[in-house]
Structures are given as C-alpha cells and as structure tokens.
Amino acid sequence: MSRHWSVPGRRRIAAPVALLILLLPALAGVAACRDEPREPVLIRIATGSPTAVYHAFGQSLATILNRELPGVRASVVVTAASAQNVRLVGTGQAELGFTQADVLPPRSPEQPAVLAVARVYDDLLHLVTTAGGPVRTLADLRGRRVSVGADGSGTEVTAKRLLQVAHLDDQVRQEHLGLDDSVAALRAGRIEAFFFSGGLPVRGVAELAGSTAVRIVDLGEWTEPLRRGYGQVYVTRDIPRSVYSTDPVSTVANPNYLIVRADLPEPLVREVTRLLMERRAELAAAHPAAGRMSPRSAIVTTPLPLHPGAADWYVSSKP
C-alpha cells in the first residue's frame, strides 16, 4: 500500500459499534448531560439520478448503515451526480457521495475538504442512439443535437472532454439533460443521441433498450487520446451483448470513488468502510456494480487520499 494512504498500526477496535455509540454525543454536537435526548448522527449520501447506479448503491448503503449503526440516520440525496456530489460533500451539505475519478483535481490540496473511502467500480461512458439512426461513430454527431449530461454531472465532464479531443466540441448542438430526461428526449426525437456514464447495467438505458431498438456507439478508440489529454485515469472496458441485448462494443471508462467529508471522525468512517466491504453481497443485490469491489482494489484512489478511518480499516483487516 502506498505510504500516502497508510496510517500507523493500531490495535483493532474490539467493539466498533459500542465505541461509535460512545462517540455519538460529540458527533451530533449535543450537550454532555446524559439526561438530554441525543440527536441522531446524520449521514446524507449524495447519489445521482433515481434510475442510475449511484442511487441504487446509495439506497442500499443507507439501509445497511441505518440497520447496523445505532444512532445513525442515513439517507440519500438525488443529485446531478459526480461534480455536484463533490461540491456537496466538500461544503458539508452531505457526508458521503459518489464521484468519477476524472472529476477530481489532478492533485489534491494539502488539506482537502473530501477524502476517499473506497474505489467502488468503474463507470463506462455510453453513447446511446436509435438503432436505425445515422449515428454510428462519434464523428457522426457533427451537426446533431446531443445530450452531454446534466450540469454538474460526471457524464458532462467526460463527454465534453471526449468531444474536445475529437475536435467536435463546437460542432455538436449540446443539450444538458440528466439520464431520465435524455431517455425521454431520445424517444420523442428531440435529440439524436445522448451520453451517460455509469456502471453496468445502467437501469435507465436497460429500460430504454427493452422498449426501443437502440445502438450503443463504440468509443474504445478514444481512450488513448483522452489519456494523452487528461491523464491516465481513463481505461477501455467492454459492454457485452448480454447487458442490453445490443451489439457488443468497447468504450471509455474511469473509476468511481465513495468520498467522505474530511472532518468526519475516524471511528465513524472506519465503521462505514467496514460495512461497505463486509456487506458487498447485499450491495450487489441492489446493483451488480457494487459486487465488483474488493479491499485490494478499494485502496487505489489516486489522486485522492484515503480518510484515516478508512485506511485504518484496510490496514487492520489484513489477514
């Protein structure tokens, strides 16, 4: 493990939930008097569209936290996704959030407002159009009306970078729609294609493919230009026929992280990390992307350091 991520060895917490209960008054900012009622510790999880992966993952995580951490009240927040999530967590309007790696700055400040809990899975960039339409390659978007994702989304960041390296950014009539609005606009013929970045399968895309003949455009050739222009975070991943019953393609992908407010207490973040890793099967039942996590891959969160509480769990949980 990188020295940047590791923390000094310490004795494993024997009763983490009990310790958390003892810390609840401080976490919630209530009076020290034991006779006064204690406010619950709020954990707001910034997610994304209700039909996308962040929301399904976040809802399942909130259910687990509410069930297993006494005194914690977890809930999900519907957002435009990555860029907005980073802002919400960084400004204290959420405690946890999901973000694509390419939304983060190349180098984190010395005292970042957000830190990482885990790398959770990879987002794949979908370029979706109608099966009988004229869009077969990225170049075919020239002159057409296309949704590049909602303002404040990770999709918008990746799609705009892709159009820029392809020299199409000023030749595409860009709309800024979230996933659900993009699906509706494509069905109605108001746009000819849309981008969306998400873990497989994206429910909104799957539902569209189940009722409308669609094409997923191959974008695999654009990974290297993106890496040259914006860094090594981008990789190539496949979308097989089994996902949406469409022709198999390759596309651009980048990692997703679960981030946390940097000022949250270490014992609380340690417990969130433990449950994130130990309840992977339950999280995967909510969405298959969650099942791709592992402690080994979770610690790779460049350029964002791990929160000390998360790092402590990964160190002490090693066999």
C-alpha positions in Angstrom: 0.0 0.0 0.0 1.3 3.5 -0.8 2.7 5.3 2.2 0.4 8.2 1.3 -2.7 6.0 2.1 -1.4 4.1 5.1 -1.8 5.0 8.8 0.3 3.9 11.8 -0.6 0.5 13.0 -3.0 0.5 15.9 -4.9 -2.1 17.9 -8.1 -3.4 16.2 -11.2 -1.9 17.6 -12.8 -4.7 19.6 -16.3 -3.4 19.7 -16.6 -0.7 17.0 -20.3 -0.2 17.3 -20.1 0.2 21.1 -17.3 2.8 20.5 -19.4 4.6 18.0 -22.3 4.8 20.4 -20.0 6.4 23.0 -18.9 9.0 20.4 -22.5 9.9 19.2 -22.9 12.9 21.6 -19.7 14.5 20.2 -20.6 13.6 16.6 -24.1 15.1 16.9 -23.0 18.2 18.9 -25.4 17.6 21.7 -24.9 18.6 25.3 -22.9 16.4 27.6 -25.7 15.9 30.0 -26.8 12.2 29.8 -30.4 13.1 30.6 -30.9 15.2 27.5 -32.2 13.4 24.3 -29.4 12.8 21.8 -29.8 13.8 18.2 -29.0 11.1 15.6 -25.9 11.4 13.5 -27.0 12.3 10.0 -25.2 10.7 7.1 -26.5 12.2 3.8 -25.3 10.2 0.8 -25.1 12.3 -2.4 -26.0 10.0 -5.3 -27.4 10.8 -8.8 -30.4 10.0 -11.0 -33.1 7.6 -9.5 -32.5 5.3 -12.5 -28.7 5.2 -12.3 -26.2 3.2 -10.3 -25.2 5.8 -7.7 -28.8 6.0 -6.4 -29.3 2.2 -6.2 -25.9 1.8 -4.5 -26.6 4.7 -2.1 -30.0 3.5 -1.1 -28.7 0.0 -0.2 -25.8 1.5 1.7 -28.1 3.8 3.6 -30.3 0.8 4.6 -27.2 -1.0 5.9 -26.0 1.9 7.9 -29.4 2.5 9.5 -29.7 -1.1 10.4 -26.2 -1.7 11.8 -25.1 1.6 13.3 -27.2 2.6 16.3 -27.8 6.3 16.5 -27.1 6.9 12.8 -29.7 8.2 10.4 -28.6 7.7 6.8 -30.5 9.0 3.7 -29.8 9.5 0.0 -29.8 12.8 -1.9 -30.8 12.8 -5.6 -28.3 15.0 -7.5 -26.9 15.6 -10.9 -24.1 13.2 -9.8 -20.3 13.5 -9.6 -19.3 17.2 -9.8 -22.3 18.2 -7.7 -21.6 15.4 -5.2 -18.0 16.6 -4.7 -19.3 20.1 -4.0 -22.0 18.9 -1.6 -19.6 16.8 0.4 -16.8 19.4 0.3 -19.2 22.1 1.6 -20.7 20.0 4.4 -24.1 19.6 2.7 -23.6 15.8 2.5 -21.4 13.4 4.5 -20.8 10.8 1.8 -21.0 10.9 -2.0 -20.1 9.1 -5.2 -17.9 10.6 -7.9 -16.0 9.7 -11.0 -12.2 10.0 -10.7 -11.9 12.4 -13.7 -14.0 15.0 -11.8 -11.4 15.3 -9.1 -8.5 17.8 -9.5 -5.2 16.2 -10.7 -3.6 16.9 -7.3 -5.5 17.2 -4.1 -4.7 20.2 -1.9 -2.7 19.6 1.3 -5.9 19.8 3.4 -8.7 18.5 1.1 -12.3 19.0 2.1 -13.1 15.5 0.9 -11.2 12.2 1.2 -11.8 8.7 -0.2 -13.5 5.7 1.5 -13.0 3.4 -1.4 -12.8 2.8 -5.2 -16.1 1.1 -5.8 -16.3 0.2 -9.5 -15.7 1.6 -13.0 -18.1 4.0 -14.9 -18.5 3.2 -18.6 -19.3 6.0 -21.0 -22.5 5.2 -23.0 -23.2 6.9 -26.3 -26.8 5.8 -26.9 -28.8 6.4 -30.1 -31.6 4.8 -32.1 -30.7 1.6 -33.9 -32.0 2.8 -37.2 -30.5 6.3 -36.9 -27.5 7.8 -38.7 -25.2 7.9 -35.7 -22.8 5.0 -35.9 -19.5 6.7 -34.9 -18.5 9.6 -32.7 -17.8 11.7 -35.8 -21.5 11.2 -36.9 -22.5 13.6 -34.0 -21.3 16.5 -36.1 -24.2 19.0 -36.5 -26.6 16.9 -34.4 -28.5 17.6 -31.2 -26.9 15.5 -28.4 -27.3 15.4 -24.6 -23.9 15.6 -22.9 -25.3 15.0 -19.4 -26.7 17.2 -16.7 -24.9 20.3 -15.5 -22.7 19.2 -12.6 -22.5 15.5 -13.6 -19.5 13.3 -14.3 -21.1 12.5 -17.6 -20.8 16.1 -18.7 -17.1 16.2 -17.7 -16.2 13.1 -19.6 -18.4 13.7 -22.7 -17.1 17.3 -23.1 -13.5 16.1 -22.9 -14.2 13.4 -25.4 -15.8 15.9 -27.9 -12.8 18.2 -27.4 -10.2 15.6 -28.2 -12.3 14.6 -31.2 -12.4 18.3 -32.3 -16.2 18.1 -32.2 -16.9 20.4 -29.2 -18.1 23.3 -31.3 -19.8 21.2 -33.9 -22.3 19.4 -31.8 -25.6 21.0 -30.6 -25.2 20.2 -26.9 -28.1 19.7 -24.6 -27.6 19.3 -20.8 -30.0 16.6 -19.7 -29.9 14.0 -16.9 -30.4 10.4 -17.7 -34.2 10.3 -17.4 -34.7 13.4 -19.5 -32.2 12.1 -22.1 -34.1 8.9 -22.5 -37.4 10.8 -22.9 -35.9 13.2 -25.4 -34.4 10.4 -27.5 -37.7 8.6 -27.6 -39.5 11.9 -28.6 -37.0 12.7 -31.3 -35.9 15.9 -29.6 -32.3 14.7 -29.6 -30.5 12.2 -31.8 -28.1 10.7 -29.1 -27.1 11.0 -25.5 -24.1 10.3 -23.3 -24.3 8.7 -19.9 -21.5 7.4 -17.7 -22.4 4.7 -15.3 -21.7 1.2 -14.0 -23.1 -1.8 -15.9 -26.0 -2.1 -16.3 -27.5 1.4 -16.2 -31.2 0.8 -15.4 -32.4 3.8 -17.5 -30.5 2.6 -20.6 -31.7 -1.0 -20.0 -35.3 0.1 -19.7 -34.9 2.1 -23.0 -33.3 -0.9 -24.7 -36.2 -3.1 -23.5 -38.8 -1.0 -25.3 -36.9 0.7 -28.2 -34.3 -0.6 -30.7 -31.1 1.3 -29.7 -27.4 1.3 -30.6 -24.5 1.8 -28.2 -21.7 3.5 -30.2 -18.2 2.1 -29.9 -15.9 4.6 -28.3 -12.9 2.4 -27.5 -10.5 4.1 -29.9 -10.8 7.3 -27.9 -9.3 6.1 -24.6 -5.7 6.9 -25.6 -6.5 10.4 -26.9 -8.3 11.1 -23.5 -5.3 9.7 -21.6 -2.9 11.9 -23.5 -5.1 15.0 -23.0 -6.3 14.5 -19.5 -4.3 11.8 -17.7 -4.0 8.1 -17.1 -7.3 7.7 -15.2 -9.1 6.5 -18.4 -9.2 2.9 -19.4 -11.1 0.8 -22.1 -13.9 -1.5 -21.0 -16.4 -3.7 -22.9 -20.1 -3.6 -22.9 -21.1 -7.1 -23.9 -24.3 -8.1 -25.8 -25.7 -9.6 -22.6 -26.0 -6.3 -20.8 -28.5 -4.5 -23.1 -29.1 -7.1 -25.9 -27.2 -4.7 -28.3 -24.1 -5.3 -30.4 -21.0 -5.6 -28.2 -18.8 -2.5 -28.1 -15.8 -1.1 -26.3 -15.9 2.3 -24.6 -14.1 4.7 -22.3 -14.3 4.1 -18.6 -12.9 5.6 -15.4 -13.0 4.7 -11.7 -15.7 5.6 -9.2 -15.0 6.6 -5.6 -17.1 6.8 -2.5 -15.9 10.0 -0.9 -16.4 11.4 2.6 -16.1 14.7 4.4 -12.5 15.1 5.6 -13.6 16.2 9.1 -15.8 13.2 10.0 -14.4 11.3 13.0 -12.2 8.3 12.3 -14.3 5.7 14.2 -17.4 6.6 12.2 -15.6 6.4 8.8 -14.0 3.1 9.9 -17.4 1.6 10.5 -18.7 2.9 7.2 -15.7 1.3 5.5 -16.2 -2.0 7.3 -19.8 -2.3 6.3 -19.1 -1.2 2.8 -16.7 -4.1 2.4 -18.4 -6.7 4.6 -21.8 -6.2 3.1 -20.7 -6.4 -0.6 -23.1 -9.3 -1.3 -26.1 -7.2 -0.1 -24.9 -4.1 -2.0 -24.5 -6.2 -5.1 -28.1 -7.4 -4.8 -29.1 -3.7 -5.2 -26.8 -3.3 -8.2 -24.2 -5.7 -9.7 -21.6 -3.0 -10.0 -21.3 -2.9 -6.2 -20.2 -6.6 -6.2 -17.0 -5.7 -8.1 -15.5 -4.1 -5.0 -12.6 -5.7 -3.1 -10.4 -4.4 -0.3 -7.4 -4.7 -2.7 -8.8 -2.5 -5.4 -10.7 -0.2 -3.0 -7.5 1.4 -1.7 -6.4 2.7 -5.2 -8.0 6.2 -5.0 -5.4 8.4 -6.8 -5.4 11.4 -6.7 -7.5 11.4 -3.5 -6.0 10.1 -0.2 -8.0 7.7 1.9 -9.6 9.1 5.0 -7.6 7.9 8.1 -10.6 5.9 9.4 -10.9 4.1 6.1 -7.1 3.5 5.9 -7.2 2.1 9.4 -9.8 -0.5 8.5 -7.9 -1.7 5.4 -4.7 -2.0 7.4 -6.2 -3.8 10.4 -8.4 -6.1 8.3 -5.5 -7.7 6.5 -5.2 -11.4 7.4 
